[in-house]
Amino acid sequence: MSQSTPFSDLINSRRSVRKYDQIADFDHEKVQQALELTVLSPNSSNMQLWEFHRVISEDKRSELAKYCMGQNAAKTANEMVVFVTTPDKWQQRAKMNAAQVRENFAGRPMDDIAKRATKYYEKLIPFVYSNDSLGIKGFLRKIMMTFMGIKKPMFREVTKQDLRVCLHKSTSLAAMTFMTAIRDQGYDTCPMEGFDSVRAKKLLGLGKNDEITMIVSVGKRTDEGIYGERHRVPNEDVIFKH
């Protein structure tokens, strides 16, 4: 067996904690530090279509806890972080990335690699990310990709719903980075999906098309906050070689 590493220690010690110690000291600055690592998380096309909302004040935490169906993990938390997708910001993010690509290639010939990189953000991203309320554009893209995929490998996930899934995947990666980073600070977390999304969005003043991926509570674990030994299905049931 390989020697344990600090990272493996973090992963093994991370648990979904359902009750926190409300008497223990809590340093909110550690959450900020963890979130500054979180923004480095991998995400689709580096579009960074996410926001991380810290709910710190007692009044808002209490209100949000109600919207989390009164879960102990929410009621006893010192802070909650709401992970949000922001699809409406795709145009400014695409422009940002295109400008960065041009800066990266400044001072060198505009070769095929540079041309493809700029075209990606100036042509392909608008093609995939531009959607209407009925999803008609995505449906037409799907038909196009299906026909193009008859003779060669082709990217298929091009509908409005596909994009929604993509953004939640990226934001989930960020949430995992945060939970690992905050564990490294000596605190614990619980990712929650059981919440009233309409009321939570209103509380945070989110945009119409913004969506909450998950709400992560933060605090110092108590013994009763861990419900038992960690249980996972056997590795051979989920890990396969091809």
PyMOL commands that set and color helices and strands:
alter all, ss='L'
color gray80, all
select helices_A, chain A and resi 6-13+28-38+44-46+58-67+72-75+87-104+112-129+136-148+160-184+197-204+223-225+235-237
alter helices_A, ss='H'
color red, helices_A
select strands_A, chain A and resi 50-55+79-85+188-192+211-219
alter strands_A, ss='S'
color yellow, strands_A
deselect
rebuild
show_as cartoon
